[in-house]
Amino acid sequence: MALRRLARRALHRAALHHTPPPPPGSFSPQLRSHILLLRFSTSSSDQPHFMVDYLVSTCGLPPDKAAKAAPRFAHLSSPARPDAALAFLRSRGLTRAQARAVVSWNPSVLLSDVDATLAPKFRAVRSLGLTRAEAARVFALYPPALTMGVHTNLLPRLLLWLDLLGSARLLMKWLAKTWLLKSGVDALLRNLDALRGHGVPEARLAATVRLKPSLILQSPARLRALAARVDACGVPRGSRMYAWALLALHSVSDAAFRAKRDAVMRGTGCTEQEFLAMFRRAPCFLFMSAELLRRKVEFLVGTVGCGADGIVRDPVLLTLSLSKRMVPRCRAIGALKARGVDIGKQRLVNIVRASETRFVERYILKYSDQAPELLELYPPDHRKSSSQGD
């Protein structure tokens, strides 16, 4: 009550002096909320419009946000329409938290006519073959879809992304990570044409987008700048590595690129031109952090016995997982040597580089009777994702 009296006094002083009241932002958060609530009071009483309390108690909005949104509902005399909108969202599979998040993004959703506005959008999404749960997730993950025209925006965007990504599963995956539906179809098609023009083969276009959809969510200017960075690294357009180079540089800023370059150059002693040659042969090592690259170089040189020049010649080594491939394989080979098992004269770097199938057959399964601990040192879960990562 003290805060409410203080808020009323601040507004009253402003009225006496015929000056506009200070902006709410100049007060404390608590006082600001009460001032906003007072400004949206009815003329016949000091009580705020019923929608202020509705937005706070039913929809979970903070008081200040509820007060700002409440004027949109001034014409309502009952919560019947907001109740119907909320009930519809819940009936279509949105959780209470998801429905609240949708309303928080745009409280005006509560004014939507269920039959004329909301229901057609859900029917349209289901018509694409998405399940009830998937349709609910589309709107929960991207609330602006509830304000899109069904045939002008919503369906064309979803159809294009389903075509590019190839499945509803990938659509859900990327919707959870980025606002995939924010760009119109025309903008997306222009960026796809630009990628073709920059040298991404048609056969690899969809696969490239599946790995990083944000590649075509950029503005044309940013996409041109990205292509210029790849060109500056000397990656030939149309080459097998060009799309990977685009993805790698799209994922790192100029500062991060320099940090990773410096980590590799310090560890291997290579020149900048040699580093760029490494990048052209294996762009994917740039997906690793500078610290991880430093540790990989250190392990390859110090433990595996690979000379620094060997890493420069074969940068794919930097893409191999340190924790799931390099370290476990070296431990397994160490265990065999400790038991006196003759494994031939294979260099350790070649053992690390060998395919997963060949390594398991040649060293784990072949010698598991002589060294049972091999199955613990190199368990099956290491064999599933040892080609890249940490």
C-alpha positions in Angstrom: 0.0 0.0 0.0 2.9 2.4 0.8 4.3 1.9 -2.8 0.8 2.5 -4.3 0.4 5.8 -2.3 3.9 6.9 -3.3 3.1 6.2 -7.0 -0.2 8.1 -6.7 1.6 11.0 -5.1 4.2 11.2 -8.0 1.4 11.3 -10.6 -0.6 13.9 -8.6 2.4 16.2 -8.3 2.9 16.1 -12.0 -0.7 16.9 -12.6 -0.6 20.0 -10.3 2.4 21.4 -12.1 0.9 20.7 -15.5 4.0 18.7 -16.5 4.2 15.2 -17.8 5.1 12.6 -15.1 8.7 11.2 -15.1 9.0 8.2 -17.3 8.4 4.9 -15.4 12.0 3.9 -16.1 13.3 6.5 -13.7 11.7 4.8 -10.7 12.5 1.5 -9.0 11.1 -1.6 -10.6 8.5 -2.0 -7.8 7.3 1.6 -7.9 7.4 1.6 -11.7 5.0 -1.4 -11.7 2.5 0.4 -9.4 2.7 3.6 -11.5 1.9 1.6 -14.7 -1.0 -0.1 -12.9 -2.4 3.3 -11.8 -2.2 4.8 -15.3 -4.5 2.0 -16.5 -7.2 2.4 -13.9 -10.9 2.9 -14.8 -12.3 6.4 -14.5 -15.0 5.2 -12.1 -12.7 3.6 -9.6 -9.1 3.2 -8.5 -9.1 -0.5 -9.5 -7.0 -1.5 -12.5 -8.8 -3.1 -15.5 -9.5 -6.8 -14.8 -7.1 -7.8 -17.5 -4.1 -6.6 -15.6 -4.7 -9.2 -12.9 -5.7 -11.8 -15.5 -2.4 -11.3 -17.4 -0.5 -11.6 -14.1 -2.3 -14.4 -12.4 -3.5 -16.5 -15.3 -0.7 -15.9 -17.9 2.3 -15.3 -15.6 3.2 -11.8 -16.9 5.2 -9.5 -14.7 3.0 -6.6 -13.3 4.7 -3.9 -15.4 4.4 -5.9 -18.6 0.8 -6.7 -17.8 0.0 -3.0 -17.3 1.7 -2.1 -20.6 -0.4 -4.7 -22.4 -3.7 -4.1 -20.7 -4.8 -1.1 -22.8 -5.2 -3.5 -25.8 -7.9 -5.2 -23.8 -9.8 -2.0 -22.7 -12.8 -2.9 -24.8 -13.3 -6.3 -23.0 -16.0 -6.6 -20.3 -15.2 -10.2 -19.5 -12.3 -12.7 -19.9 -14.4 -14.9 -22.2 -12.3 -14.4 -25.3 -8.9 -14.7 -23.6 -10.2 -17.8 -21.8 -11.2 -19.3 -25.1 -7.9 -18.6 -26.7 -5.9 -20.1 -23.8 -8.2 -23.1 -23.6 -7.7 -23.7 -27.4 -3.9 -23.6 -27.1 -4.0 -26.1 -24.2 -6.4 -28.3 -26.2 -4.0 -28.4 -29.1 -1.1 -29.8 -27.0 0.7 -26.7 -25.6 1.6 -27.1 -21.9 0.6 -24.4 -19.4 4.2 -23.1 -19.5 4.2 -23.0 -23.3 0.9 -21.2 -23.5 2.1 -18.6 -21.0 5.3 -18.1 -23.1 3.2 -17.5 -26.2 1.1 -14.9 -24.4 4.2 -13.3 -22.9 5.7 -12.9 -26.4 2.5 -11.2 -27.7 -0.4 -10.8 -25.3 -2.7 -9.8 -28.2 -2.8 -13.5 -29.0 -5.5 -13.7 -26.3 -7.8 -11.5 -28.6 -7.6 -14.0 -31.5 -10.8 -15.6 -32.6 -10.4 -19.3 -32.1 -12.4 -20.5 -35.2 -11.3 -17.8 -37.6 -7.7 -17.3 -36.6 -6.1 -20.0 -34.4 -7.8 -23.2 -35.5 -6.9 -22.8 -39.3 -3.2 -22.4 -38.4 -3.1 -25.6 -36.4 -5.1 -27.4 -39.2 -2.7 -26.1 -41.8 0.4 -27.4 -39.9 -1.2 -30.8 -39.3 -2.0 -31.0 -43.0 1.8 -31.1 -43.7 2.0 -34.5 -41.9 3.1 -33.2 -38.5 1.8 -34.9 -35.4 -0.4 -33.1 -32.9 2.7 -32.7 -30.6 4.9 -31.5 -33.4 2.3 -28.9 -34.5 2.1 -27.7 -30.9 5.9 -27.4 -30.8 6.0 -25.3 -33.9 3.9 -22.6 -32.2 5.5 -23.0 -28.8 9.0 -22.6 -30.3 8.0 -19.9 -32.7 5.0 -17.9 -31.3 5.1 -15.4 -34.3 3.7 -18.2 -36.4 0.3 -17.6 -34.7 0.2 -14.2 -36.4 1.2 -15.3 -39.9 -1.1 -15.7 -42.8 -1.7 -19.4 -43.4 -1.2 -19.4 -47.2 1.0 -16.3 -47.5 3.6 -17.1 -44.9 3.1 -20.0 -42.6 2.6 -22.9 -45.1 5.2 -21.7 -47.6 7.9 -21.3 -45.0 7.2 -24.7 -43.4 7.0 -26.4 -46.8 10.4 -25.0 -47.8 12.1 -26.0 -44.6 10.6 -29.5 -44.6 11.9 -29.9 -48.2 15.4 -28.6 -47.2 15.7 -30.5 -43.9 14.0 -33.7 -45.1 12.1 -34.6 -42.0 9.9 -33.2 -39.2 12.5 -34.4 -36.7 15.1 -32.1 -38.1 12.5 -29.3 -38.3 11.8 -29.7 -34.6 15.5 -29.9 -33.8 16.4 -26.6 -35.5 13.2 -24.8 -34.4 14.4 -25.4 -30.9 17.8 -23.8 -31.7 16.9 -20.9 -33.9 13.9 -18.9 -35.1 13.9 -20.9 -38.3 10.7 -19.4 -39.6 11.7 -15.7 -39.3 12.7 -15.3 -42.9 10.3 -15.2 -45.8 10.5 -17.8 -48.7 11.8 -15.2 -51.2 14.7 -14.3 -48.9 15.6 -17.9 -48.4 15.5 -18.7 -52.1 17.7 -15.8 -52.8 20.3 -17.1 -50.3 20.1 -20.6 -51.8 20.7 -19.1 -55.3 23.7 -17.1 -53.8 25.2 -20.3 -52.4 24.9 -22.0 -55.8 26.6 -18.9 -57.3 29.4 -19.1 -54.7 30.2 -22.6 -55.7 28.2 -25.0 -53.5 27.2 -27.9 -55.7 23.5 -28.5 -56.1 24.0 -32.1 -54.8 25.4 -30.7 -51.6 23.1 -27.7 -51.1 20.4 -29.4 -49.0 23.0 -31.3 -47.0 24.9 -28.1 -46.2 21.7 -26.4 -45.0 20.8 -29.3 -42.8 24.1 -29.0 -41.0 23.7 -25.2 -40.4 20.3 -23.7 -41.4 21.4 -20.3 -40.1 23.6 -20.2 -43.2 20.6 -19.1 -45.2 19.0 -17.0 -42.5 21.6 -14.3 -42.9 21.2 -11.1 -44.8 22.6 -11.2 -48.4 25.3 -8.8 -47.3 26.5 -11.1 -44.5 26.4 -14.1 -46.8 28.5 -12.3 -49.4 31.0 -11.3 -46.6 31.2 -14.9 -45.5 31.9 -16.1 -49.1 34.6 -13.4 -49.3 36.3 -14.8 -46.1 36.3 -18.3 -47.7 37.8 -16.9 -50.9 40.5 -15.1 -48.9 41.5 -18.4 -47.4 42.1 -19.7 -50.9 39.4 -22.4 -50.9 38.4 -23.0 -54.6 34.8 -22.4 -55.4 33.1 -25.6 -56.4 35.6 -27.8 -54.6 34.6 -30.6 -52.3 35.7 -28.6 -49.3 34.1 -25.3 -50.2 30.8 -26.0 -48.4 32.6 -27.2 -45.3 34.7 -24.0 -45.4 31.6 -21.9 -45.5 30.1 -23.8 -42.5 33.3 -23.5 -40.5 33.8 -19.8 -41.1 30.1 -19.2 -40.5 30.6 -20.7 -37.0 33.5 -18.6 -36.0 34.1 -14.9 -35.7 37.2 -13.2 -37.1 38.6 -13.0 -33.5 37.9 -16.7 -32.9 39.5 -17.6 -36.2 42.7 -15.7 -35.2 42.8 -17.4 -31.8 42.5 -20.9 -33.4 45.1 -20.1 -36.0 47.5 -18.8 -33.4 47.0 -22.0 -31.3 47.8 -24.3 -34.2 50.7 -22.1 -35.4 52.3 -22.0 -31.9 51.8 -25.8 -31.4 53.1 -26.9 -34.8 55.5 -24.1 -35.7 53.8 -23.8 -39.1 53.5 -20.5 -41.0 50.3 -18.7 -41.7 50.3 -20.0 -45.3 50.8 -23.5 -44.1 47.9 -23.0 -41.7 45.6 -21.9 -44.5 46.7 -24.9 -46.5 45.6 -27.1 -43.5 42.3 -25.3 -43.5 41.7 -25.9 -47.2 42.3 -29.6 -46.7 40.3 -30.0 -43.5 38.1 -27.0 -42.7 36.2 -28.9 -39.9 39.0 -28.6 -37.4 37.9 -25.0 -36.9 34.7 -26.3 -35.2 37.0 -27.0 -32.2 37.9 -24.4 -29.6 41.4 -22.9 -29.5 42.1 -24.6 -26.2 41.0 -28.0 -27.6 43.2 -27.5 -30.7 46.1 -26.7 -28.4 45.5 -29.9 -26.4 45.2 -32.0 -29.5 48.4 -30.7 -31.0 50.2 -31.3 -27.6 48.9 -34.9 -27.4 49.7 -35.7 -31.0 53.2 -34.5 -30.7 54.0 -35.6 -27.1 52.1 -38.9 -26.8 51.3 -40.1 -30.2 54.8 -39.2 -31.5 53.4 -37.4 -34.6 55.8 -34.7 -35.6 54.4 -31.2 -35.9 55.1 -31.4 -39.7 52.9 -34.5 -39.7 50.0 -32.6 -38.4 50.5 -29.9 -41.0 50.5 -32.5 -43.7 47.5 -34.3 -42.3 45.2 -31.8 -40.5 42.4 -34.3 -40.4 44.1 -35.5 -37.2 42.8 -32.4 -35.5 39.2 -33.4 -36.2 39.6 -36.7 -34.4 38.1 -36.9 -30.9 40.7 -36.6 -28.1 38.7 -38.2 -25.3 36.9 -40.9 -27.4 39.5 -41.8 -29.9 43.1 -40.7 -29.4 43.4 -41.2 -25.6 41.5 -44.6 -25.4 43.4 -46.0 -28.4 46.7 -45.0 -27.0 45.8 -46.6 -23.7 44.7 -49.8 -25.4 48.0 -50.1 -27.4 49.9 -49.3 -24.1 48.1 -52.2 -22.4 49.0 -54.6 -25.2 52.7 -53.5 -25.1 52.7 -53.9 -21.3 51.6 -57.5 -21.7 54.3 -58.1 -24.3 51.9 -58.6 -27.2 53.6 -58.2 -30.5 51.4 -55.9 -32.6 53.9 -55.3 -35.4 55.7 -52.1 -36.3 52.7 -49.9 -36.9 53.3 -46.2 -36.0 50.9 -44.9 -33.3 49.8 -42.1 -35.5 48.6 -44.6 -38.1 46.7 -46.5 -35.4 45.0 -43.4 -34.3 44.2 -42.5 -37.9 42.8 -46.0 -38.7 39.1 -46.4 -39.3 37.0 -47.5 -36.4 36.2 -50.9 -37.9 39.8 -51.7 -38.7 41.1 -50.6 -35.2 38.5 -52.6 -33.3 39.1 -55.8 -35.4 42.9 -55.4 -35.6 43.6 -54.6 -31.9 40.6 -55.0 -29.6 38.8 -58.1 -30.8 42.0 -59.9 -32.0 43.8 -59.5 -28.6 40.9 -59.4 -26.1 41.7 -62.9 -24.9 45.3 -61.9 -24.2 44.3 -58.6 -22.7 40.7 -58.6 -21.3 41.1 -55.1 -20.1 40.9 -53.9 -23.7 37.1 -54.0 -23.6 37.2 -51.6 -20.6 39.8 -49.3 -22.1 38.0 -49.1 -25.4 34.3 -49.7 -24.6 31.6 -49.7 -27.3 30.4 -46.2 -26.5 33.8 -44.9 -27.7 33.2 -46.5 -31.1 30.1 -44.6 -31.9 31.3 -41.0 -32.1 35.1 -41.0 -32.2 35.6 -39.4 -35.5 35.1 -35.8 -34.4 34.8 -33.8 -31.2 36.8 -33.4 -28.0 
